[in-house]
Amino acid sequence: MINTKDRTVQTAWPTLAVAELASHAGNVRDAETLADLVADVKGNGVQEPLYVVRTSGDVPQVIDGFQRLAAAVAAGLESVPVTPRPVVRIDALTPHPKNAREDLDIAAPFVESLRVEGCRIPVKIQRLDEGVLQINDGHRRFHAAKDAGLTHLPYEWDDDDRDAAGQFIDMITTAQHRKELSASEMNQAMFDASEAGARVERIAKAAGVRQKDVKALVKVRSDEKLNAAVAGASGYEWTFEHLAAMAEFADAPAALAAITEAAARPRATERDVEWAITVERTRLEKKDKAEAHRTELETAGRKIRDIEELSDRATPIRHLKGVNTEVHAECQGEVWVLDGRWGDRYEAYCSSPVLYGHEVATGGGGPKSDAQKEAERVARAAVKQGNIDWDAAQVMRRKWLTDLIKRRNLPKAATNALVGHVNEALLGGTWGLSDELNKESTTEILGGFLGLSAQQAKNRAAFAEHAAKDPRRAPQLQFAAVAAVREKCASRSAWRTDDQEAPWARKPTAKWFKVLGSLGYQLTPIEQSVADEEPYDPAKKHRAAITSGSEPEAEQEPGSAEEASEPEVEEAAAPASDDEAAA
């Protein structure tokens, strides 16, 4: 048993029966067995494994450990530990005093893989004067094995006549000859290990990944449709998060095709694929909500129609004077149509307002030509897709904001940028904080940014108590309040440039998106169109917009492997003043 920091590790060796080993004459030597060794074996067993190989006749042949075997026979042991390759005690090794690698980069997953699977690659050692065993190659394995609590390492002898110059040349060549597995190669190896019977926990520890990552990989690779979709973009290095997301679309071939198409584009980035996944996820969520609403309406005995089935006279209830859904429920002309604007619920219509005695509040016009009907159909489809893209962008944007706000350590320049935006909002008076800060919808968004539960988010007065007391997060928390206001005001109408254009929403939203871009947020295509004050065409194939500049390194905090990586924030200059009034 070996104590390693806060845990105890037991080195487990395979064993062979003493009788089986002793039955082969080549394993028993006539040399006198030391009395002290026999006594030690009687009291503690054989601690050092015997190096044993199998001959062509499957005969166990001892290569090293003859005296230990003899002592085991004398002590009456039934079995002894063995190893199929030569090993050496770690505490007998001495690192090279001039190892070329200054940063050993010994990460926790590497240590854990050694603890679980042992060291598979032998270190190269050389015997020096006075019996010193010097490591010439394998220092990362040596130090990580010590951290993992291993007692032995496999080894091979370096050339006895290798001079000092040759040792350093070897350090160069062995480093150049090593090449890590690519992500796709690693994924294939993990899947093959699973197919061969390896447990998820074992694969995860050996690869230094999370168990849920291995499960996602195996699920996708085991499903014919999902595996075909991933293979369709073989040039893209699929992340575990994206593989897990693909499993959501197992029964949605159109969504799988859209995501695969995004991943298969030349130079596709993780952001491109994340955008495609979020759009398709938003689409399916809306479809599920619409189906649930339809079931509710059908259960209540309501009539459901497609928009194309209605005549030119059909009018939404919201366009009738003095009529609401409750009042109109008894009208024989009531029908429900999927709302093309929202896409996740049905809207009440009257099939013929004049016939059933209703007055239309807005102008209707006469019968429409086929061309007009087709133009309206195309326009409805564009608005529906644009709204899906807008909602998907909101999901990605708010996730980024939430990750930013929960950070405790930000680069100084990024912290200064947040403070600058907060000061502009409070002192400049151009962000509409006084009118919007305490509204219910703002409170809901702010609660999400602060990571509060639904119950905690009900009491705005207690938000400060739930927020972290760490003064380093003050800029993020203050920025969260400004962000909640801007998110509340960034309504869907901001992306529209047709007859429903709303400049009072679009202009301040464009300003907000530019602020986020200056902080390192990568605008999605629909957000970029608003920031650039250009029309957005949902039918056009878009890539996720990438802001220029690199993100600065931030001090990392210790955390478990289950924790998501925190966002890096781009160094930003103080915001420019803007005299435009916000809605």
Beta strands, then each sheet from edge to edge (+ up, - down):
strand 1: 2-4
strand 2: 7-9
strand 3: 15-17
strand 4: 50-54
strand 5: 60-64
strand 6: 79-83
strand 7: 87-89
strand 8: 93-95
strand 9: 123-127
strand 10: 133-137
strand 11: 152-157
strand 12: 304-305
strand 13: 315-316
strand 14: 334-338
strand 15: 346-350
sheet 1: 1+ 2-
sheet 2: 3+ 6- 4- 5+
sheet 3: 7+ 11- 9- 10+ 8+
sheet 4: 12+ 14+ 15- 13+
end
